[in-house]
Every structure is written in C-alpha cells, then in structure tokens.
Amino acid sequence: MMAPSQESLKKNFIVPSPAGDAAPTGANLYARFALAGAICCGITHGAMTPVDVVKTRIQLSPEIYNKGMIAGFRQVVQAEGAGALLTGFGPTAAGYFLQGAFKFGGYEFWKKTFIDAIGVEKASENRTAIYLGASAIAEFFADVALCPLEATRIRLVSQPTFASGLLSGFSKILKEEGVLKGFYSGFGPILFKQVPYTMAKFVVYERTTELILKSLNTPKDQITPSTMTAVNLGSGIVAGTVAAIVSQPADTLLSKINKQKGVAGESLTSRLISMSGQLGIKGLFLGLGPRIVMVATLTAGQFAIYGDIKRVLGATGGVEIAK
C-alpha cells in the first residue's frame, strides 16, 4: 500500500483558516486578535483562581501560610472550606477577559504600527525592541481596564467577609472609597508588575518560538496545528517562568497595597517605599514558587489557546519579522 503524499496529509490534517476568500484586515483583523486574547486570558486566569488564592494568602499572611503551596491549599480548605479556593473568580475572569483583549489585540496593533513606521527589513533587525515597545504600550492600556477588577479581587481574597462577590464588592469599594482611591491606588504597582511581566512574556515567547521553529527545519505554513500548539506551549512555559521572576516584587507590593486603605495624606510612592523597606528582598519574593507554577502554566495555556483561536477566526494576517 502506498504511503500518503505530503499534499494529502496537509489536506486532511492541517486545519485550514476559515477566513474565506478574503482574509480579514484592519479593524476586523484586530478585533479578532482582541477576541482571541480576551478568551485565552479569561479562561486561563479563571482556571488558576485556586492557585492565586493560595499565593495571595502566602504574600499577605506569611505568619500563617508558611509551609509552601500544597500545605497552603490544605490550610485554606480546612479553615474555610473548598469553596474558598474560588474566592475572587468573578473579578478574575472578567478582569482578565478585558485585559486580554487590550493586551493581545494591542500588542498586534502596536507591533504592526512600528513595522510600518520603519519597514519590515529594519524591524526584523530590531525585532526585540519592537516586541518590547509594542508589549509595553499595549499593557499600559490593558491595565487601565484591569485595575478596578484586580483591586476588587484582592480585597475579596484578603478579606473574605468584605463582600459576597464581584458586583457587591465592586459597588462597596466604589461607594466607600471612590474611583481613584478605591480602584486605582494600586495602578502604580500594577504597572510596575504587569509592564515588565508582559515585556518579558512577549519577547521571551517570540524569541523562544523563533529558536524552536528554526530547529524544526520546516516552513511555518507547513507545520501542523498540533505541532504549532506544542511549540506555543513550550515557548509559553519558558516565557512565563522568566516573566514571573521579573515581576514578583511588584506582585507582592500590589497584594499588600490593596489589602488595606492608605493613611490619609500618604502618597502612593511613600507607601511603596515603606512597604519595600519593611518586607526586604526575602519578603518581596514571598510566594515566588507558587507564582512560577501559576504564571508558567497560564502563559503556556494563553499562547496555545490564542494561537488556536486566531486560526479558527482566520486572524492569521499578522506581519512576521522573525528571522
């Protein structure tokens, strides 16, 4: 029996893009990027809620939760029941759905904008700078959308009796503390955490993917979807690990600053300096192990899901500058 030809294999096993005769362009294309980003971030962050609950408890109450991640799970379940591990699920899923749209859609938009400004050849030579710049700008706008929901999530996790859920917690913070103080007192720390995190995440993902694809010696348009998903997963694990380490100190400060109201008249900068001094280097890296597990897992999941959804939506019109 004759072995199937390469063309036959591609026809039967490579999922074609359903973009139709005309591939999406402009706003239509970037709306698809944004939707893919929203779905991948909403799913992955929502699924990691239990790990995030334990990580936040370790950061906020190290005198109680000081025996590691597995023991932390047991402590939370024993003290509050298994349902406590889903505390903050609503604001987590909603917040990161919004953030994912701005982050991934914005990254693709700003990357294309920079490439158009300097040309494909020059962009390819300076692709690391393109990745860093595009991700930093995209993350800034993503954090404007995320911050109110992240503040609500941390308040629900750190103070389980504060409110019963997303809507009641959001409304209570808005009523008692107002928009700026209640929702954006943690905006500085969120930027300090998320911007370096996202810059590391995208640049490490892009460069790791480039290295893996080079090692495969197969043109990208001939790689099967399952192989590309595996590449995205592997690159995502590496990117997530690096990004978690880079952003850990700011993540700890963000948890602390959202746990309690600021003293009247105390500036955000003075609060951050004071907290950093009290925590020290060791304190700033509390919960790093659980966070690496969480971030590496969700980053790998995000890039795998993002790539698959882009293909399903026909959003394959991004400009390639990898060599």
C-alpha positions as CSV (number, residue, x, y, z in Angstrom):
1,M,0.0,0.0,0.0
2,M,1.4,3.4,-1.0
3,A,2.1,5.9,1.8
4,P,0.0,9.1,1.6
5,S,1.7,12.1,-0.1
6,Q,2.6,15.3,1.8
7,E,-0.2,17.1,-0.1
8,S,-2.7,14.5,1.0
9,L,-1.6,14.8,4.6
10,K,-1.8,18.6,4.6
11,K,-5.2,18.5,3.0
12,N,-6.5,16.0,5.6
13,F,-4.8,17.0,8.8
14,I,-3.9,20.7,8.6
15,V,-6.8,22.8,9.7
16,P,-7.4,25.5,7.1
17,S,-8.1,29.0,8.1
18,P,-11.8,29.7,7.8
19,A,-11.1,33.3,6.6
20,G,-12.8,32.7,3.3
21,D,-11.7,34.2,0.1
22,A,-10.7,37.5,1.6
23,A,-8.5,37.5,4.8
24,P,-9.6,40.0,7.5
25,T,-7.7,43.2,7.6
26,G,-7.8,46.5,9.5
27,A,-10.2,46.8,12.4
28,N,-11.8,43.4,11.5
29,L,-8.4,41.7,12.0
30,Y,-7.5,43.4,15.2
31,A,-11.0,42.7,16.7
32,R,-10.3,39.0,16.1
33,F,-6.9,39.3,17.8
34,A,-8.6,41.1,20.7
35,L,-11.3,38.4,21.0
36,A,-8.7,35.6,20.9
37,G,-6.7,37.4,23.6
38,A,-9.8,38.0,25.8
39,I,-10.8,34.4,25.6
40,C,-7.4,32.9,26.3
41,C,-6.7,35.2,29.3
42,G,-10.2,34.9,30.8
43,I,-10.1,31.1,30.6
44,T,-6.5,30.7,31.9
45,H,-6.7,33.2,34.7
46,G,-10.1,32.0,35.8
47,A,-8.9,28.4,35.9
48,M,-5.9,29.4,38.0
49,T,-8.0,31.1,40.7
50,P,-7.3,28.5,43.4
51,V,-3.5,28.8,43.0
52,D,-3.8,32.6,43.0
53,V,-5.9,32.5,46.3
54,V,-3.1,30.4,48.0
55,K,-0.4,32.6,46.5
56,T,-2.1,35.8,47.8
57,R,-2.6,34.3,51.2
58,I,1.1,33.4,51.4
59,Q,2.0,37.0,50.5
60,L,-0.5,38.7,52.9
61,S,-0.3,36.3,55.9
62,P,3.2,34.7,55.9
63,E,3.0,34.1,59.6
64,I,0.1,31.7,59.0
65,Y,0.7,30.4,55.4
66,N,4.4,29.5,55.7
67,K,4.6,25.8,54.8
68,G,4.5,26.0,51.0
69,M,1.8,25.8,48.3
70,I,0.5,22.3,48.9
71,A,0.2,22.9,52.6
72,G,-1.4,26.3,51.8
73,F,-4.2,24.6,49.9
74,R,-4.9,22.3,52.9
75,Q,-4.9,25.2,55.3
76,V,-7.4,27.2,53.3
77,V,-9.7,24.2,52.8
78,Q,-9.5,23.2,56.5
79,A,-10.2,26.8,57.7
80,E,-12.8,28.0,55.2
81,G,-13.9,25.0,53.1
82,A,-13.1,24.1,49.5
83,G,-15.3,26.9,48.2
84,A,-12.8,29.5,49.5
85,L,-10.4,28.4,46.7
86,L,-12.7,30.1,44.2
87,T,-12.8,33.4,46.0
88,G,-12.4,36.2,43.5
89,F,-13.2,34.0,40.5
90,G,-15.7,36.6,39.1
91,P,-13.4,39.6,39.1
92,T,-10.5,37.4,37.9
93,A,-12.3,36.0,34.9
94,A,-14.0,39.4,34.0
95,G,-10.9,41.5,34.6
96,Y,-8.5,39.3,32.6
97,F,-11.0,38.9,29.8
98,L,-10.9,42.7,29.3
99,Q,-7.2,42.9,29.9
100,G,-6.5,40.1,27.4
101,A,-8.4,41.9,24.7
102,F,-6.3,45.1,25.2
103,K,-3.0,43.2,25.7
104,F,-3.0,40.8,22.8
105,G,-5.0,43.0,20.4
106,G,-2.9,46.0,21.4
107,Y,0.3,44.1,21.0
108,E,-0.5,43.0,17.5
109,F,-1.6,46.6,16.6
110,W,1.5,48.3,18.0
111,K,3.8,45.7,16.5
112,K,2.3,46.4,13.1
113,T,2.4,50.1,13.7
114,F,6.1,50.0,14.5
115,I,6.8,47.7,11.5
116,D,5.0,50.1,9.1
117,A,6.9,53.1,10.5
118,I,10.4,51.7,10.0
119,G,9.9,49.0,7.3
120,V,10.0,45.2,7.5
121,E,13.7,44.8,7.0
122,K,14.7,47.3,9.7
123,A,12.0,45.9,12.0
124,S,13.4,42.4,11.6
125,E,16.9,43.6,12.6
126,N,15.4,45.3,15.6
127,R,12.7,42.9,16.4
128,T,13.5,42.6,20.1
129,A,13.0,46.3,20.6
130,I,9.7,46.1,18.6
131,Y,8.4,43.3,20.8
132,L,9.4,45.2,24.0
133,G,7.9,48.5,22.8
134,A,4.6,47.1,21.5
135,S,4.0,44.9,24.6
136,A,4.7,47.8,27.0
137,I,2.3,50.2,25.3
138,A,-0.4,47.5,25.0
139,E,0.0,46.5,28.7
140,F,-0.5,50.1,29.9
141,F,-3.9,50.4,28.3
142,A,-4.8,46.8,29.4
143,D,-4.0,47.8,33.0
144,V,-6.4,50.7,32.9
145,A,-9.1,48.2,32.2
146,L,-7.9,45.6,34.6
147,C,-7.1,47.7,37.7
148,P,-10.6,48.1,39.2
149,L,-11.4,44.4,38.9
150,E,-8.0,43.4,40.3
151,A,-8.5,45.7,43.3
152,T,-11.9,44.0,43.9
153,R,-10.4,40.6,43.6
154,I,-7.6,41.2,46.1
155,R,-10.0,42.7,48.5
156,L,-12.3,39.7,48.3
157,V,-9.4,37.2,48.7
158,S,-7.7,39.1,51.6
159,Q,-10.9,39.9,53.4
160,P,-13.4,37.0,52.8
161,T,-16.2,38.8,54.7
162,F,-15.8,42.1,52.8
163,A,-18.5,41.2,50.2
164,S,-20.3,38.2,48.7
165,G,-19.0,38.6,45.1
166,L,-17.8,40.7,42.2
167,L,-20.8,43.1,41.9
168,S,-21.3,43.7,45.7
169,G,-17.5,44.1,46.3
170,F,-17.1,46.5,43.3
171,S,-20.1,48.6,44.5
172,K,-18.9,48.7,48.1
173,I,-15.4,49.9,47.1
174,L,-16.8,52.5,44.7
175,K,-19.2,53.8,47.4
176,E,-16.8,53.9,50.3
177,E,-13.5,54.9,48.6
178,G,-14.3,56.3,45.2
179,V,-12.8,55.6,41.8
180,L,-9.2,56.8,42.2
181,K,-8.5,55.8,45.8
182,G,-10.6,52.6,45.7
183,F,-9.7,51.2,42.3
184,Y,-6.6,52.9,41.2
185,S,-4.5,53.2,44.3
186,G,-2.8,50.0,43.1
187,F,-2.4,51.3,39.5
188,G,1.3,52.2,40.0
189,P,2.2,48.7,41.4
190,I,0.1,47.1,38.7
191,L,2.1,48.9,36.1
192,F,5.4,48.0,37.9
193,K,4.3,44.4,37.9
194,Q,2.4,44.0,34.6
195,V,4.5,46.1,32.2
196,P,7.9,44.3,32.9
197,Y,5.9,41.0,33.1
198,T,4.3,41.5,29.7
199,M,7.5,42.8,28.1
200,A,9.4,39.7,29.3
201,K,6.5,37.4,28.4
202,F,6.2,38.5,24.8
203,V,9.9,39.0,24.0
204,V,10.9,35.6,25.5
205,Y,7.9,33.9,23.8
206,E,8.8,35.4,20.4
207,R,12.5,34.6,20.6
208,T,11.9,31.1,22.0
209,T,9.4,30.3,19.3
210,E,11.8,31.5,16.7
211,L,14.5,29.2,18.0
212,I,12.2,26.2,18.2
213,L,10.9,26.8,14.6
214,K,14.4,27.1,13.3
215,S,15.3,23.7,14.9
216,L,12.3,22.1,13.2
217,N,13.6,23.0,9.7
218,T,10.0,23.2,8.4
219,P,8.4,26.3,6.9
220,K,5.9,27.8,9.3
221,D,3.0,27.5,6.9
222,Q,3.6,23.7,6.6
223,I,3.6,23.0,10.3
224,T,0.6,21.1,11.5
225,P,-1.7,22.8,14.1
226,S,-0.9,20.2,16.7
227,T,2.8,20.8,16.4
228,M,2.3,24.6,16.5
229,T,0.2,24.2,19.6
230,A,3.0,22.3,21.2
231,V,5.5,25.0,20.2
232,N,3.3,27.6,21.7
233,L,3.0,25.6,25.0
234,G,6.8,25.1,25.2
235,S,7.6,28.8,24.5
236,G,4.9,29.9,26.9
237,I,6.4,27.8,29.8
238,V,9.8,29.5,29.3
239,A,8.3,32.9,28.9
240,G,6.0,32.6,31.9
241,T,8.9,31.4,34.2
242,V,11.0,34.4,33.2
243,A,8.1,36.9,33.5
244,A,7.1,35.6,36.9
245,I,10.6,36.2,38.4
246,V,10.9,39.6,36.8
247,S,7.5,40.8,38.2
248,Q,7.4,39.1,41.6
249,P,8.4,42.1,43.9
250,A,5.7,44.3,42.4
251,D,3.2,41.5,42.6
252,T,3.8,41.3,46.4
253,L,3.5,45.0,46.8
254,L,0.3,45.0,44.8
255,S,-1.2,42.4,47.1
256,K,-0.2,44.4,50.2
257,I,-1.4,47.8,48.9
258,N,-4.8,46.5,48.0
259,K,-5.3,44.7,51.3
260,Q,-5.8,47.9,53.3
261,K,-6.8,51.5,52.9
262,G,-3.9,54.0,52.8
263,V,-3.3,56.5,55.6
264,A,-4.8,59.9,54.9
265,G,-2.3,62.2,53.2
266,E,0.2,59.4,52.5
267,S,1.3,59.2,48.8
268,L,1.5,56.1,46.8
269,T,5.2,56.4,46.4
270,S,5.8,56.7,50.2
271,R,3.6,53.7,50.8
272,L,5.6,51.6,48.3
273,I,8.9,52.7,49.7
274,S,7.7,52.0,53.3
275,M,6.4,48.6,52.3
276,S,9.5,47.6,50.4
277,G,11.7,48.5,53.4
278,Q,9.5,46.5,55.8
279,L,9.5,43.4,53.6
280,G,13.1,43.4,52.4
281,I,14.4,41.3,49.5
282,K,13.2,38.0,51.0
283,G,9.7,39.4,51.8
284,L,9.3,40.8,48.2
285,F,9.9,37.3,46.8
286,L,7.4,35.6,49.1
287,G,5.2,33.2,47.1
288,L,7.6,33.0,44.2
289,G,7.3,29.2,43.9
290,P,3.5,29.1,43.6
291,R,3.6,32.1,41.3
292,I,6.1,30.5,38.9
293,V,3.8,27.4,38.8
294,M,0.8,29.6,38.1
295,V,2.3,32.0,35.6
296,A,4.2,29.4,33.6
297,T,1.1,27.3,33.3
298,L,-1.3,30.1,32.4
299,T,1.2,31.7,30.0
300,A,1.7,28.4,28.2
301,G,-2.1,28.0,28.1
302,Q,-2.6,31.5,26.9
303,F,-0.3,31.3,23.9
304,A,-1.6,27.8,22.9
305,I,-5.3,28.9,23.1
306,Y,-4.5,32.3,21.5
307,G,-2.8,30.6,18.5
308,D,-5.6,28.1,18.1
309,I,-8.4,30.7,18.3
310,K,-6.6,33.0,15.9
311,R,-6.5,30.2,13.4
312,V,-10.2,29.3,13.9
313,L,-11.1,33.0,13.4
314,G,-8.9,33.4,10.4
315,A,-6.8,36.0,12.1
316,T,-3.5,35.0,10.5
317,G,-2.7,38.3,8.9
318,G,0.0,39.5,11.3
319,V,3.3,40.6,9.9
320,E,6.2,38.2,10.6
321,I,9.6,39.7,11.4
322,A,11.3,36.7,13.0
323,K,14.4,35.5,11.0
